[in-house]
Amino acid sequence: MSPLVVIFVTVFIDLLGFGIIIPLLPFYAESLGASAFMIGLLGTSFSLMQFLFSPIWGRWSDRVGRKPIILVGLMGSCLSYLGMALATSLPLLFAARIVGGIAGANIPTAQAYIADVTTPENRARGMGMVGAAFGLGFIFGPAIGGILSRVSPETPMWFASALCLANCIAAWFLLPESRAVNPSTRSLGRMEAFRHAMSRPTLLLCLGLFFLVTLAFSGFEATFAIFSEARFGFTASTIGFLFAFIGVVLALVQGVLVHKAVKMVGERRLIPLAIGAVAIGLGLVPFAWSVPTLLVALGVLAAGMGFNSPSITAMVSKLADTDDQGGILGLAQSLSSLGRVVGPAWGGYLYDTYGMSMPYVSAAMLMLIACAISVVGLRRTA
């Protein structure tokens, strides 16, 4: 079996568990007394751990191999969901999400795995497979979570925990190592990776865009459940299906279309177009007063994210040295996680203080600025 197929299935099952939880988590937290701001902080705590640990996991994977780090992450996710199922208070829920953030910081390791087994010409397609796995996780995960939530609020967490355990066992036997293990390998640390990026303007720009886009999208993720509940009266089950719709678009774009688009126009032209689509999608959300218009907004947003993420990741990977894939991609994921630290708290604060429309309006304005920066920067830098 192709290593790409195995890593795709591994990432898909891992993100399936993530997809099961995400639409339900705001309601679960509300049942424990959380406000919109506290829900935002819940996402922040998860992402703060990813910010801290993504470069560490990536750097270690350069030294000890990709497979051990992936297995540790899967087991950590299993324990995180188990802790969420058993949580009886907000502090316990926060603790479980912190463990989940540490475990989920191994995504750059999966990306480095793909970089190990693909050529530069096919790098965007390989990175798109991770995005497609993410999208498929959002297709099936929220739907499964919505159905299981009818049994009890904790049932989706139990299921996600069992799923990650089964995935860890399967990966132990089926996932081959992608690089020769060399404990003496010295990969770039966070500051070294950042200094390396400072010497390459295109790489630095891509890392900055990665941060800004994730910040805007995570603010949407953190507040969309309570926004759609307040405006449309949607239940957790309905919101789960909306996230599944987002997943369908993501999977289609990243699994089928992004590789063709990169071949046609290249990453430098595709990235600004994708960020522009993200801006339009976010800007349309607060003006959607019916389900069809909401679906249009979500579709445009998901398409923009689908084209953007693998394109930027592929560029970052191409600009990194072969022995530093884990370290540089870890830095990229770390900055993405920093965006997820700021975004949910920022979105939750704006929602509570200025109304339900402000997280999306402000995020759209930020994306318009990022789009302009990418148009100028990617054209001028080398």
Buried (B, 14 or more C-beta within 10 A) or exposed (E): EEBBEBBBBBBBBBBBBBBBBBBBBBBBBBEBEBBBBBBBBBBBBBBBBBBBBBBBBBBBBBBBBBBBBBBBBBBBBBBBBBBBBBBEEBEBBBBBBBBBBBBBBBBBBBBBBBBBBBEEEBBBBBBBBBBBBBBBBBBBBBBBBBBBBEEEBBBBBBBBBBBBBEBBEBBEEEBEBBBEEEEEBEBBBBEBBBEBBEEBBBBBBBBBBBBBBBBBBBBBBBBBBBBBBEBBEBBBBBBBBBBBBBBBBBBBBBBEBBBEBBEEEBBBBBBBBBBBBBBBBBBBBBEBEEEEEBBBBBBBBBBBBBBBBBBBBBBBBBBBEEBBBBBBBBBBBBBBBBBBBBBBBBBBBBBBEEEBBBBBBBBBBBBBEBBEBBBEBBEEBE
